[in-house]
Amino acid sequence: MYFFQDYGIEKSEKFHLIQLTDADFPAHCHPAYEFIFVTQGSAQVWIDGQKYALKPNDGALIFSNQVHRFVLAANTKLDLVIFSGELLSDFHYCYQNKLPTFPVVHAMKLPFKPSANSSTFEVKAYLYWVCEQFVKNTTFRTREKDISSDLFSQLLQWVLANYQKECNLKSLAEEFSYDYQYLSKLFKQKTGIGFNHYVNLLRILKAEELLEATDDSVQTIAETVGYNSLRSFHRNYKAITGHAPLKKHLR
């Protein structure tokens, strides 16, 4: 599983290319653009609640602050490209207040794929080529002002900033001065899962990163991601990942 809610919040030019295999992508949103390209297998992608099926060489383009998630079939591989609008100033200027009516282009033939050593010019050429395929193959509609979506984006950012400490709907309702039940319903509507499960998912995925990248003990990592009880951490970790929180599973 992967969680990229915190990608793309930078205001400078940013570009991330991640290659995923058999991964889940929890519902989230961020200010960056995102391009999903299936290289093998098939994927189901949800963008603002709409479901799309992707096959090899199909690509989906997600605009800033659109709630999205995907589920990959077995043996599926895809490229996930996350980039800031500042990298494509001309495209961003023309389309930042619009959304594609159909965010998928089938049978794309990418001219090349950037690497870690690619220059800024090569990265921009790749991204402009991708965006041009959507300009050619779909129409765009004006992005309508959606108060609930704006609020939801703020809620997600609050969760990201507070998941390491007390992070519950009561605190969220007090912080944003909204009714507890309304926020609970909004969260379930936007993500498809309950608030508490979403927070646990974020904590466990962050714990996975720390287990792989640091030498911290399981106890320390559990506390770092917001668990006061090591037993609760173990229970949630196994329920979400299918195995105990041991480094040998992540090497």
Accessible surface in RSA format (square Angstrom, percent):
REM  Atomic radii and reference values for relative SASA: ProtOr
REM  Chains: A
REM  Algorithm: Lee & Richards
REM  Probe-radius: 1.40
REM  Slices: 20
REM RES _ NUM      All-atoms   Total-Side   Main-Chain    Non-polar    All polar
REM                ABS   REL    ABS   REL    ABS   REL    ABS   REL    ABS   REL
RES MET A   1    86.25  44.7  47.14  31.2  39.11  93.1  46.53  39.6  39.72  52.6
RES TYR A   2    89.57  41.8  86.56  49.2   3.01   7.8  48.26  36.3  41.31  50.9
RES PHE A   3     8.64   4.3   1.49   0.9   7.15  18.6   1.96   1.2   6.68  19.1
RES PHE A   4     9.84   4.9   9.84   6.1   0.00   0.0   9.84   6.0   0.00   0.0
RES GLN A   5     0.00   0.0   0.00   0.0   0.00   0.0   0.00   0.0   0.00   0.0
RES ASP A   6    44.60  31.2  37.19  37.0   7.41  17.5   8.87  20.9  35.73  35.6
RES TYR A   7    62.39  29.1  59.95  34.1   2.44   6.4  26.66  20.0  35.74  44.1
RES GLY A   8     4.03   5.0   0.00   N/A   4.03   5.0   1.37   3.8   2.66   6.0
RES ILE A   9    77.19  43.9  62.23  46.4  14.97  36.1  62.48  45.0  14.72  39.9
RES GLU A  10    62.22  35.7  49.47  37.4  12.75  30.4  36.63  70.8  25.59  20.9
RES LYS A  11   165.46  80.7 152.25  93.4  13.21  31.5 105.87  95.3  59.59  63.5
RES SER A  12    61.22  51.7  50.96  68.0  10.26  23.6  52.16 111.1   9.06  12.7
RES GLU A  13    85.79  49.3  65.06  49.2  20.73  49.3  24.21  46.8  61.58  50.3
RES LYS A  14    76.53  37.3  74.34  45.6   2.20   5.2  19.92  17.9  56.61  60.3
RES PHE A  15    51.96  26.0  27.13  16.8  24.83  64.6  27.13  16.4  24.83  71.1
RES HIS A  16    52.43  28.7  48.12  33.4   4.31  11.0  36.46  37.6  15.96  18.6
RES LEU A  17    50.24  28.0  19.18  13.7  31.06  78.1  19.18  13.5  31.06  83.6
RES ILE A  18    33.84  19.3  30.78  22.9   3.07   7.4  33.84  24.4   0.00   0.0
RES GLN A  19   118.49  66.3  91.51  66.9  26.97  64.2  29.08  61.9  89.41  67.8
RES LEU A  20     2.14   1.2   0.14   0.1   2.00   5.0   0.95   0.7   1.20   3.2
RES THR A  21    74.61  53.1  55.34  56.1  19.26  45.9  37.59  50.5  37.02  56.0
RES ASP A  22    79.77  55.9  50.77  50.5  29.00  68.6  27.57  64.9  52.21  52.1
RES ALA A  23     2.30   2.1   0.59   0.9   1.71   3.9   1.95   2.7   0.36   0.9
RES ASP A  24    53.80  37.7  52.61  52.4   1.19   2.8  12.90  30.4  40.90  40.8
RES PHE A  25     3.28   1.6   0.04   0.0   3.25   8.4   0.45   0.3   2.84   8.1
RES PRO A  26    14.02  10.2   2.83   2.6  11.19  40.7  13.51  11.2   0.51   3.2
RES ALA A  27     3.94   3.6   1.91   2.9   2.03   4.6   1.91   2.7   2.03   5.4
RES HIS A  28     0.43   0.2   0.43   0.3   0.00   0.0   0.00   0.0   0.43   0.5
RES CYS A  29     0.83   0.6   0.79   0.9   0.04   0.1   0.00   0.0   0.83   0.9
RES HIS A  30     1.78   1.0   0.68   0.5   1.10   2.8   0.94   1.0   0.84   1.0
RES PRO A  31    54.31  39.6  42.45  38.7  11.86  43.1  42.53  35.1  11.78  73.2
RES ALA A  32     1.40   1.3   0.24   0.4   1.16   2.6   1.19   1.7   0.21   0.5
RES TYR A  33     5.20   2.4   5.20   3.0   0.00   0.0   3.70   2.8   1.50   1.8
RES GLU A  34     0.00   0.0   0.00   0.0   0.00   0.0   0.00   0.0   0.00   0.0
RES PHE A  35     0.01   0.0   0.01   0.0   0.00   0.0   0.01   0.0   0.00   0.0
RES ILE A  36     0.68   0.4   0.68   0.5   0.00   0.0   0.68   0.5   0.00   0.0
RES PHE A  37    10.38   5.2  10.38   6.4   0.00   0.0  10.38   6.3   0.00   0.0
RES VAL A  38     0.00   0.0   0.00   0.0   0.00   0.0   0.00   0.0   0.00   0.0
RES THR A  39    57.35  40.8  33.03  33.5  24.32  58.0  28.53  38.3  28.82  43.6
RES GLN A  40    79.18  44.3  77.01  56.3   2.17   5.2  29.74  63.3  49.44  37.5
RES GLY A  41    28.10  34.6   0.00   N/A  28.10  34.6  22.55  61.9   5.54  12.4
RES SER A  42    43.00  36.3  42.86  57.2   0.14   0.3  22.27  47.4  20.73  29.0
RES ALA A  43     2.00   1.8   0.00   0.0   2.00   4.5   1.57   2.2   0.43   1.1
RES GLN A  44    63.81  35.7  63.81  46.6   0.00   0.0  22.84  48.6  40.96  31.1
RES VAL A  45     0.13   0.1   0.13   0.1   0.00   0.0   0.13   0.1   0.00   0.0
RES TRP A  46    52.19  20.9  52.03  25.2   0.15   0.4  37.56  20.0  14.63  23.7
RES ILE A  47     4.85   2.8   2.92   2.2   1.93   4.6   2.92   2.1   1.93   5.2
RES ASP A  48    69.69  48.8  43.13  42.9  26.56  62.8  30.89  72.7  38.79  38.7
RES GLY A  49    64.76  79.9   0.00   N/A  64.76  79.9  34.94  95.9  29.82  66.8
RES GLN A  50   112.25  62.8 111.22  81.3   1.03   2.5  24.84  52.9  87.41  66.3
RES LYS A  51   123.34  60.2  96.64  59.3  26.70  63.6  45.54  41.0  77.80  82.9
RES TYR A  52    35.98  16.8  31.04  17.7   4.94  12.9  20.36  15.3  15.62  19.3
RES ALA A  53    58.59  53.9  44.37  68.5  14.22  32.3  44.37  62.5  14.22  37.7
RES LEU A  54     0.70   0.4   0.00   0.0   0.70   1.8   0.00   0.0   0.70   1.9
RES LYS A  55   138.99  67.8 138.99  85.3   0.00   0.0  81.40  73.3  57.59  61.3
RES PRO A  56    64.76  47.2  53.82  49.1  10.94  39.8  53.82  44.4  10.94  68.0
RES ASN A  57    70.54  48.6  70.54  68.2   0.00   0.0   1.76   4.2  68.78  66.5
RES ASP A  58     6.87   4.8   6.87   6.8   0.00   0.0   0.00   0.0   6.87   6.8
RES GLY A  59     0.00   0.0   0.00   N/A   0.00   0.0   0.00   0.0   0.00   0.0
RES ALA A  60     0.06   0.1   0.06   0.1   0.00   0.0   0.06   0.1   0.00   0.0
RES LEU A  61     0.00   0.0   0.00   0.0   0.00   0.0   0.00   0.0   0.00   0.0
RES ILE A  62     0.27   0.2   0.27   0.2   0.00   0.0   0.27   0.2   0.00   0.0
RES PHE A  63     1.99   1.0   0.88   0.5   1.11   2.9   0.88   0.5   1.11   3.2
RES SER A  64    25.05  21.2  24.92  33.3   0.13   0.3   6.59  14.0  18.46  25.9
RES ASN A  65    61.50  42.4  53.29  51.5   8.21  19.8  10.75  25.9  50.75  49.1
RES GLN A  66    10.69   6.0   9.94   7.3   0.75   1.8   1.25   2.7   9.44   7.2
RES VAL A  67    11.01   7.2  10.01   9.1   0.99   2.4  10.01   8.7   0.99   2.7
RES HIS A  68     3.63   2.0   2.29   1.6   1.34   3.4   3.63   3.7   0.00   0.0
RES ARG A  69    70.03  29.4  69.36  35.4   0.67   1.6  10.99  15.0  59.05  35.8
RES PHE A  70     0.74   0.4   0.46   0.3   0.28   0.7   0.46   0.3   0.28   0.8
RES VAL A  71    61.91  40.7  60.77  55.0   1.14   2.7  60.77  52.8   1.14   3.1
RES LEU A  72    16.22   9.0   0.00   0.0  16.22  40.8   0.06   0.0  16.16  43.5
RES ALA A  73    47.13  43.3  33.84  52.2  13.29  30.2  45.08  63.5   2.04   5.4
RES ALA A  74    84.93  78.1  59.38  91.6  25.55  58.1  65.32  92.0  19.61  52.0
RES ASN A  75   103.16  71.1  99.02  95.7   4.14  10.0  21.29  51.2  81.86  79.1
RES THR A  76     0.00   0.0   0.00   0.0   0.00   0.0   0.00   0.0   0.00   0.0
RES LYS A  77    96.69  47.2  96.69  59.3   0.00   0.0  43.36  39.0  53.33  56.8
RES LEU A  78     1.58   0.9   0.00   0.0   1.58   4.0   0.24   0.2   1.35   3.6
RES ASP A  79     3.20   2.2   3.20   3.2   0.00   0.0   0.10   0.2   3.10   3.1
RES LEU A  80     0.00   0.0   0.00   0.0   0.00   0.0   0.00   0.0   0.00   0.0
RES VAL A  81     0.00   0.0   0.00   0.0   0.00   0.0   0.00   0.0   0.00   0.0
RES ILE A  82     0.35   0.2   0.35   0.3   0.00   0.0   0.35   0.3   0.00   0.0
RES PHE A  83     0.84   0.4   0.45   0.3   0.39   1.0   0.84   0.5   0.00   0.0
RES SER A  84     4.98   4.2   3.40   4.5   1.58   3.6   4.42   9.4   0.57   0.8
RES GLY A  85     6.71   8.3   0.00   N/A   6.71   8.3   1.07   2.9   5.64  12.6
RES GLU A  86    78.11  44.8  67.43  51.0  10.68  25.4  37.04  71.6  41.07  33.5
RES LEU A  87     9.12   5.1   7.19   5.1   1.93   4.8   7.19   5.0   1.93   5.2
RES LEU A  88     1.32   0.7   1.32   0.9   0.00   0.0   1.32   0.9   0.00   0.0
RES SER A  89    70.67  59.7  64.15  85.6   6.52  15.0  40.95  87.2  29.72  41.6
RES ASP A  90   100.31  70.3  97.10  96.6   3.21   7.6  26.78  63.0  73.53  73.3
RES PHE A  91    12.75   6.4   7.66   4.7   5.09  13.2  12.35   7.5   0.40   1.1
RES HIS A  92    50.48  27.6  50.48  35.1   0.00   0.0  35.91  37.0  14.57  17.0
RES TYR A  93   174.47  81.5 160.78  91.5  13.69  35.6 113.76  85.5  60.71  74.8
RES CYS A  94    74.37  56.3  56.35  62.9  18.02  42.3  14.75  37.4  59.62  64.3
RES TYR A  95    41.49  19.4  41.49  23.6   0.00   0.0  15.94  12.0  25.55  31.5
RES GLN A  96    69.61  38.9  59.94  43.8   9.67  23.0   8.54  18.2  61.08  46.3
RES ASN A  97   102.77  70.9 101.63  98.2   1.14   2.8  26.61  64.0  76.16  73.6
RES LYS A  98    80.16  39.1  80.16  49.2   0.00   0.0  30.92  27.8  49.24  52.4
RES LEU A  99     8.84   4.9   8.84   6.3   0.00   0.0   8.84   6.2   0.00   0.0
RES PRO A 100     7.28   5.3   0.81   0.7   6.47  23.5   0.81   0.7   6.47  40.2
RES THR A 101    69.13  49.2  42.61  43.2  26.52  63.2  37.80  50.8  31.33  47.4
RES PHE A 102    93.74  46.9  93.74  58.1   0.00   0.0  93.74  56.8   0.00   0.0
RES PRO A 103     6.46   4.7   6.46   5.9   0.00   0.0   6.46   5.3   0.00   0.0
RES VAL A 104     7.56   5.0   0.80   0.7   6.75  16.3   0.80   0.7   6.75  18.3
RES VAL A 105    13.35   8.8  10.37   9.4   2.98   7.2  13.35  11.6   0.00   0.0
RES HIS A 106   102.84  56.2  87.48  60.8  15.36  39.3  69.48  71.6  33.36  38.8
RES ALA A 107    74.89  68.9  56.65  87.4  18.24  41.5  60.20  84.8  14.69  38.9
RES MET A 108     7.05   3.7   0.64   0.4   6.41  15.3   6.01   5.1   1.05   1.4
RES LYS A 109   177.83  86.8 162.20  99.5  15.63  37.2 110.10  99.1  67.73  72.1
RES LEU A 110    39.04  21.7  12.65   9.1  26.39  66.3  12.65   8.9  26.39  71.0
RES PRO A 111    72.97  53.2  32.34  29.5  40.63 147.7  43.85  36.2  29.12 181.0
RES PHE A 112    71.91  36.0  58.86  36.5  13.05  34.0  71.91  43.6   0.00   0.0
RES LYS A 113    87.03  42.5  63.35  38.9  23.68  56.4  42.02  37.8  45.01  47.9
RES PRO A 114     3.66   2.7   0.57   0.5   3.09  11.2   0.66   0.5   3.00  18.6
RES SER A 115    67.84  57.3  51.87  69.2  15.98  36.8  47.50 101.1  20.34  28.5
RES ALA A 116   111.50 102.5  63.21  97.5  48.29 109.8  76.14 107.2  35.36  93.7
RES ASN A 117   144.39  99.6 112.53 108.7  31.86  76.7  33.11  79.7 111.28 107.6
RES SER A 118    25.48  21.5   2.63   3.5  22.84  52.6   3.66   7.8  21.81  30.6
RES SER A 119    59.55  50.3  46.75  62.4  12.80  29.5  47.56 101.3  11.99  16.8
RES THR A 120    71.72  51.0  62.80  63.7   8.92  21.3  28.30  38.0  43.42  65.6
RES PHE A 121   170.11  85.1 163.47 101.3   6.64  17.3 165.19 100.2   4.92  14.1
RES GLU A 122    70.10  40.2  64.64  48.9   5.46  13.0  20.71  40.1  49.39  40.3
RES VAL A 123    13.33   8.8  13.33  12.1   0.00   0.0  13.33  11.6   0.00   0.0
RES LYS A 124    61.78  30.1  61.78  37.9   0.00   0.0  20.90  18.8  40.88  43.5
RES ALA A 125    52.02  47.8  38.57  59.5  13.45  30.6  46.73  65.8   5.30  14.0
RES TYR A 126     0.23   0.1   0.23   0.1   0.00   0.0   0.00   0.0   0.23   0.3
RES LEU A 127     0.29   0.2   0.20   0.1   0.09   0.2   0.20   0.1   0.09   0.2
RES TYR A 128    78.76  36.8  75.71  43.1   3.05   7.9  70.64  53.1   8.12  10.0
RES TRP A 129    70.62  28.3  65.23  31.6   5.40  12.7  50.22  26.8  20.40  33.1
RES VAL A 130     0.16   0.1   0.16   0.1   0.00   0.0   0.16   0.1   0.00   0.0
RES CYS A 131     1.85   1.4   1.85   2.1   0.00   0.0   1.68   4.3   0.17   0.2
RES GLU A 132    72.68  41.7  70.70  53.5   1.98   4.7  27.37  52.9  45.31  37.0
RES GLN A 133    27.84  15.6  27.84  20.3   0.00   0.0   0.58   1.2  27.26  20.7
RES PHE A 134     0.00   0.0   0.00   0.0   0.00   0.0   0.00   0.0   0.00   0.0
RES VAL A 135    52.11  34.3  38.31  34.7  13.81  33.3  38.31  33.3  13.81  37.4
RES LYS A 136   144.45  70.5 105.58  64.8  38.86  92.5  64.27  57.8  80.17  85.4
RES ASN A 137    91.74  63.3  56.41  54.5  35.32  85.1  14.29  34.4  77.45  74.9
RES THR A 138    20.40  14.5   3.36   3.4  17.03  40.6  11.13  15.0   9.26  14.0
RES THR A 139    93.63  66.6  88.39  89.6   5.25  12.5  80.73 108.4  12.90  19.5
RES PHE A 140    41.36  20.7  11.12   6.9  30.24  78.7  11.12   6.7  30.24  86.6
RES ARG A 141   109.51  46.0 103.57  52.8   5.94  14.1  51.58  70.5  57.93  35.1
RES THR A 142    97.08  69.0  87.78  89.0   9.29  22.1  56.87  76.4  40.20  60.8
RES ARG A 143    69.67  29.3  54.28  27.7  15.39  36.6  35.70  48.8  33.96  20.6
RES GLU A 144   139.35  80.0 124.64  94.3  14.70  35.0  44.09  85.3  95.26  77.8
RES LYS A 145   172.54  84.2 137.44  84.3  35.10  83.6  97.67  87.9  74.87  79.8
RES ASP A 146    61.13  42.8  54.39  54.1   6.74  15.9  22.91  53.9  38.22  38.1
RES ILE A 147   131.24  74.7 126.78  94.5   4.45  10.7 127.33  91.7   3.91  10.6
RES SER A 148    31.47  26.6  28.80  38.4   2.68   6.2  18.44  39.3  13.03  18.2
RES SER A 149    28.82  24.4  25.16  33.6   3.66   8.4  15.95  34.0  12.87  18.0
RES ASP A 150    57.36  40.2  53.51  53.3   3.85   9.1  21.05  49.5  36.31  36.2
RES LEU A 151     9.69   5.4   8.94   6.4   0.75   1.9   9.31   6.5   0.37   1.0
RES PHE A 152     0.06   0.0   0.06   0.0   0.00   0.0   0.06   0.0   0.00   0.0
RES SER A 153    17.89  15.1  17.86  23.8   0.04   0.1   6.36  13.5  11.54  16.2
RES GLN A 154    95.88  53.6  90.16  65.9   5.72  13.6  33.42  71.1  62.47  47.4
RES LEU A 155     0.00   0.0   0.00   0.0   0.00   0.0   0.00   0.0   0.00   0.0
RES LEU A 156     0.00   0.0   0.00   0.0   0.00   0.0   0.00   0.0   0.00   0.0
RES GLN A 157    56.52  31.6  52.10  38.1   4.42  10.5  41.22  87.7  15.30  11.6
RES TRP A 158    35.30  14.2  29.04  14.1   6.26  14.7  28.65  15.3   6.65  10.8
RES VAL A 159     0.00   0.0   0.00   0.0   0.00   0.0   0.00   0.0   0.00   0.0
RES LEU A 160    28.02  15.6  20.58  14.7   7.44  18.7  20.58  14.5   7.44  20.0
RES ALA A 161    74.79  68.8  44.70  69.0  30.10  68.5  55.22  77.8  19.58  51.9
RES ASN A 162    20.14  13.9  20.02  19.3   0.13   0.3   0.20   0.5  19.94  19.3
RES TYR A 163    21.57  10.1  21.54  12.3   0.03   0.1   6.46   4.9  15.11  18.6
RES GLN A 164    91.68  51.3  78.26  57.2  13.41  31.9  15.96  34.0  75.71  57.4
RES LYS A 165   127.76  62.3 117.23  71.9  10.53  25.1  73.64  66.3  54.12  57.6
RES GLU A 166   128.45  73.7 107.10  81.0  21.35  50.8  45.60  88.2  82.85  67.6
RES CYS A 167    11.84   9.0   0.00   0.0  11.84  27.8   0.00   0.0  11.84  12.8
RES ASN A 168    44.80  30.9  44.80  43.3   0.00   0.0  24.39  58.7  20.41  19.7
RES LEU A 169    15.15   8.4  13.59   9.7   1.56   3.9  13.59   9.5   1.56   4.2
RES LYS A 170   138.00  67.3 136.32  83.6   1.68   4.0  79.65  71.7  58.35  62.2
RES SER A 171    27.82  23.5  24.33  32.5   3.49   8.0  12.75  27.2  15.07  21.1
RES LEU A 172     0.05   0.0   0.05   0.0   0.00   0.0   0.05   0.0   0.00   0.0
RES ALA A 173    11.63  10.7   9.43  14.6   2.20   5.0   9.73  13.7   1.90   5.0
RES GLU A 174   119.65  68.7  93.63  70.8  26.02  62.0  48.70  94.2  70.95  57.9
RES GLU A 175   109.83  63.1  81.44  61.6  28.40  67.6  11.14  21.5  98.69  80.6
RES PHE A 176    42.65  21.3  27.62  17.1  15.02  39.1  32.87  19.9   9.78  28.0
RES SER A 177   102.96  87.0  67.50  90.1  35.46  81.7  45.98  97.9  56.98  79.8
RES TYR A 178    87.36  40.8  75.31  42.9  12.04  31.3  51.20  38.5  36.16  44.6
RES ASP A 179    90.77  63.6  75.22  74.9  15.55  36.8  37.68  88.7  53.08  52.9
RES TYR A 180   100.84  47.1  98.40  56.0   2.45   6.4  59.76  44.9  41.09  50.6
RES GLN A 181   122.15  68.3 118.84  86.9   3.31   7.9  50.74 108.0  71.41  54.2
RES TYR A 182    92.93  43.4  87.17  49.6   5.76  15.0  73.07  54.9  19.86  24.5
RES LEU A 183     0.00   0.0   0.00   0.0   0.00   0.0   0.00   0.0   0.00   0.0
RES SER A 184    38.27  32.3  35.85  47.8   2.42   5.6   2.19   4.7  36.08  50.5
RES LYS A 185   156.78  76.5 149.16  91.5   7.62  18.1  98.01  88.2  58.77  62.6
RES LEU A 186     5.73   3.2   3.57   2.6   2.16   5.4   5.37   3.8   0.37   1.0
RES PHE A 187     0.00   0.0   0.00   0.0   0.00   0.0   0.00   0.0   0.00   0.0
RES LYS A 188   111.99  54.6 108.68  66.7   3.31   7.9  55.89  50.3  56.10  59.8
RES GLN A 189   138.28  77.3 103.72  75.8  34.56  82.3  39.56  84.2  98.72  74.9
RES LYS A 190    47.98  23.4  32.22  19.8  15.76  37.5  13.31  12.0  34.67  36.9
RES THR A 191     5.98   4.3   0.00   0.0   5.98  14.2   2.06   2.8   3.92   5.9
RES GLY A 192    47.15  58.1   0.00   N/A  47.15  58.1  26.98  74.0  20.17  45.2
RES ILE A 193    45.27  25.8  42.62  31.8   2.65   6.4  45.27  32.6   0.00   0.0
RES GLY A 194    32.41  40.0   0.00   N/A  32.41  40.0  26.31  72.2   6.09  13.6
RES PHE A 195     7.59   3.8   1.40   0.9   6.18  16.1   1.40   0.9   6.18  17.7
RES ASN A 196   102.66  70.8  98.34  95.0   4.33  10.4  28.34  68.2  74.33  71.8
RES HIS A 197    87.05  47.6  82.12  57.1   4.93  12.6  49.19  50.7  37.86  44.1
RES TYR A 198     0.00   0.0   0.00   0.0   0.00   0.0   0.00   0.0   0.00   0.0
RES VAL A 199     4.48   2.9   4.48   4.1   0.00   0.0   4.48   3.9   0.00   0.0
RES ASN A 200    33.70  23.2  33.70  32.6   0.00   0.0   1.27   3.1  32.43  31.3
RES LEU A 201    11.93   6.6  11.93   8.5   0.00   0.0  11.93   8.4   0.00   0.0
RES LEU A 202     0.00   0.0   0.00   0.0   0.00   0.0   0.00   0.0   0.00   0.0
RES ARG A 203    27.31  11.5  27.31  13.9   0.00   0.0   0.00   0.0  27.31  16.6
RES ILE A 204     0.00   0.0   0.00   0.0   0.00   0.0   0.00   0.0   0.00   0.0
RES LEU A 205     4.79   2.7   3.52   2.5   1.28   3.2   3.52   2.5   1.28   3.4
RES LYS A 206    26.54  12.9  26.11  16.0   0.42   1.0  10.60   9.5  15.93  17.0
RES ALA A 207     0.00   0.0   0.00   0.0   0.00   0.0   0.00   0.0   0.00   0.0
RES GLU A 208    29.64  17.0  29.03  22.0   0.61   1.5   8.89  17.2  20.75  16.9
RES GLU A 209    88.51  50.8  82.75  62.6   5.76  13.7  42.70  82.6  45.81  37.4
RES LEU A 210    47.61  26.5  47.58  34.0   0.03   0.1  47.61  33.4   0.00   0.0
RES LEU A 211     0.65   0.4   0.65   0.5   0.00   0.0   0.65   0.5   0.00   0.0
RES GLU A 212    92.78  53.3  85.87  65.0   6.92  16.5  17.88  34.6  74.90  61.2
RES ALA A 213    86.61  79.6  46.97  72.5  39.64  90.2  56.68  79.8  29.93  79.3
RES THR A 214    40.17  28.6  31.84  32.3   8.34  19.9  39.71  53.3   0.47   0.7
RES ASP A 215   134.99  94.6 106.59 106.1  28.40  67.1  36.78  86.6  98.21  97.9
RES ASP A 216    61.27  42.9  53.87  53.6   7.40  17.5   6.16  14.5  55.11  55.0
RES SER A 217    61.13  51.7  46.64  62.2  14.49  33.4  51.06 108.7  10.06  14.1
RES VAL A 218    36.83  24.2  33.41  30.2   3.42   8.2  33.41  29.0   3.42   9.3
RES GLN A 219    76.45  42.8  74.45  54.4   2.01   4.8  40.69  86.6  35.76  27.1
RES THR A 220    60.29  42.9  59.94  60.8   0.35   0.8  34.29  46.1  26.00  39.3
RES ILE A 221     0.27   0.2   0.25   0.2   0.01   0.0   0.27   0.2   0.00   0.0
RES ALA A 222     1.09   1.0   1.09   1.7   0.00   0.0   1.09   1.5   0.00   0.0
RES GLU A 223    99.29  57.0  83.99  63.5  15.29  36.4  27.98  54.1  71.30  58.2
RES THR A 224    54.14  38.5  42.17  42.8  11.97  28.5  37.92  50.9  16.22  24.5
RES VAL A 225     0.57   0.4   0.57   0.5   0.00   0.0   0.57   0.5   0.00   0.0
RES GLY A 226    14.33  17.7   0.00   N/A  14.33  17.7   3.75  10.3  10.58  23.7
RES TYR A 227    14.35   6.7  10.79   6.1   3.57   9.3  12.26   9.2   2.09   2.6
RES ASN A 228   157.05 108.3 121.54 117.4  35.52  85.5  36.13  86.9 120.93 116.9
RES SER A 229    47.85  40.4  41.69  55.6   6.15  14.2  34.37  73.2  13.48  18.9
RES LEU A 230    63.52  35.4  56.72  40.6   6.79  17.1  56.93  40.0   6.58  17.7
RES ARG A 231   194.00  81.5 184.55  94.1   9.45  22.5  65.84  90.0 128.16  77.7
RES SER A 232    28.40  24.0  28.40  37.9   0.00   0.0   9.60  20.4  18.81  26.3
RES PHE A 233     0.05   0.0   0.05   0.0   0.00   0.0   0.05   0.0   0.00   0.0
RES HIS A 234    70.71  38.6  68.29  47.5   2.42   6.2  49.19  50.7  21.52  25.0
RES ARG A 235   142.80  60.0 131.78  67.2  11.03  26.3  75.82 103.6  66.98  40.6
RES ASN A 236    29.21  20.1  28.52  27.6   0.69   1.7   0.69   1.7  28.52  27.6
RES TYR A 237     0.00   0.0   0.00   0.0   0.00   0.0   0.00   0.0   0.00   0.0
RES LYS A 238   127.80  62.3 124.29  76.3   3.51   8.3  66.89  60.2  60.91  64.9
RES ALA A 239    86.07  79.1  43.43  67.0  42.63  97.0  55.90  78.7  30.16  79.9
RES ILE A 240    24.83  14.1   8.61   6.4  16.22  39.1  12.40   8.9  12.43  33.7
RES THR A 241    34.94  24.9   4.92   5.0  30.02  71.5  12.00  16.1  22.94  34.7
RES GLY A 242    59.65  73.6   0.00   N/A  59.65  73.6  31.95  87.7  27.70  62.0
RES HIS A 243    43.95  24.0  40.80  28.4   3.14   8.0  33.63  34.7  10.31  12.0
RES ALA A 244    36.32  33.4  32.98  50.9   3.34   7.6  33.32  46.9   3.00   7.9
RES PRO A 245     0.43   0.3   0.43   0.4   0.00   0.0   0.43   0.4   0.00   0.0
RES LEU A 246    77.11  42.9  76.18  54.5   0.92   2.3  77.11  54.2   0.00   0.0
RES LYS A 247    58.40  28.5  53.05  32.5   5.36  12.8  53.09  47.8   5.31   5.7
RES LYS A 248   154.01  75.1 125.96  77.3  28.05  66.8  77.00  69.3  77.02  82.0
RES HIS A 249    82.62  45.2  51.01  35.5  31.62  80.9  36.72  37.8  45.90  53.4
RES LEU A 250    32.03  17.8  19.72  14.1  12.31  31.0  25.27  17.7   6.76  18.2
RES ARG A 251   181.44  76.2 115.19  58.7  66.25 157.7  87.44 119.5  93.99  57.0
END  Absolute sums over single chains surface
CHAIN  1 A    12786.9      10514.9       2272.0       6602.5       6184.4
END  Absolute sums over all chains
TOTAL         12786.9      10514.9       2272.0       6602.5       6184.4
